[in-house]
């Protein structure tokens, strides 16, 4: 996946800062899944940004992912299908971190409303 320039002002939905545990499950060839613990650093109705310590490779992202996010709203973990739309490596204090942009696919009405409510509470 090449370097992609993205203009945040062109976002369809407002995005807010979030610091929450997240888990990415990727389904690679032959239905072999891999799990990655991560941190969700921002979210909108359309997607989120995840930070993790492990580089996702082609096989991890070619078949789509599921992302689980613990929103701080006291409800169970959100489990959402998505696709990775960009990857970026960032070095902080000599430690490599990987930032991943995820676009949500096929959000259920309840999931969209829950995210929308959280975003509005943070913009408030």
Residue pairs with C-beta under 8 A, 6 or more apart in sequence:
1 58
1 61
1 84
1 86
1 87
3 88
4 85
4 86
6 86
6 101
8 15
11 44
11 46
12 46
13 44
13 45
13 46
13 119
14 44
14 119
14 123
15 42
15 43
15 44
15 119
16 42
16 43
16 44
16 118
16 119
16 122
16 123
17 41
17 42
17 122
18 40
18 41
18 42
18 43
18 48
18 71
18 72
18 118
18 122
19 39
19 40
19 41
20 39
20 40
20 69
20 70
20 71
20 72
21 37
21 38
21 39
21 40
21 69
21 70
22 37
22 38
22 39
22 40
22 48
22 50
22 67
22 68
22 69
22 70
23 35
23 36
23 37
23 38
23 67
23 68
24 35
24 36
24 38
24 50
24 52
24 56
24 65
24 66
24 67
24 68
24 100
25 33
25 34
25 35
25 36
25 65
25 66
25 67
25 68
26 33
26 34
26 36
26 56
26 59
26 60
26 61
26 63
26 64
26 65
27 33
27 63
27 64
27 65
27 66
28 34
28 59
28 60
28 62
28 63
29 59
29 63
34 60
36 52
36 54
36 56
37 52
38 50
38 51
38 52
38 100
39 50
39 51
39 52
40 48
40 49
40 50
40 67
40 69
41 48
41 49
41 50
41 51
41 99
42 48
42 49
43 49
43 69
43 71
43 115
43 118
43 119
44 115
44 119
45 104
45 107
45 112
45 115
45 116
45 119
46 103
46 104
47 82
47 85
47 101
47 102
47 103
47 104
48 67
48 69
48 102
48 104
49 99
49 100
49 101
49 102
50 67
50 99
50 100
50 102
51 97
51 98
51 99
51 100
52 97
52 98
52 100
53 95
53 96
53 97
53 98
54 98
55 87
55 89
55 96
55 98
56 84
56 87
56 98
56 100
61 83
61 84
64 81
64 82
64 83
64 105
65 81
65 82
65 83
65 84
65 102
66 79
66 80
66 81
66 82
67 79
67 80
67 82
67 102
68 77
68 78
68 79
68 80
69 77
69 78
69 80
70 77
70 78
71 78
71 114
71 115
71 118
73 114
73 117
73 118
75 114
78 111
78 114
78 115
80 104
80 105
80 107
80 111
81 104
81 105
81 106
82 102
82 103
82 104
82 105
83 102
83 103
83 105
84 100
84 101
84 102
84 103
85 101
85 102
85 103
86 100
86 101
87 98
87 99
87 100
87 101
88 98
88 99
88 100
89 96
89 97
89 98
89 99
90 96
90 97
90 98
90 99
91 97
107 115
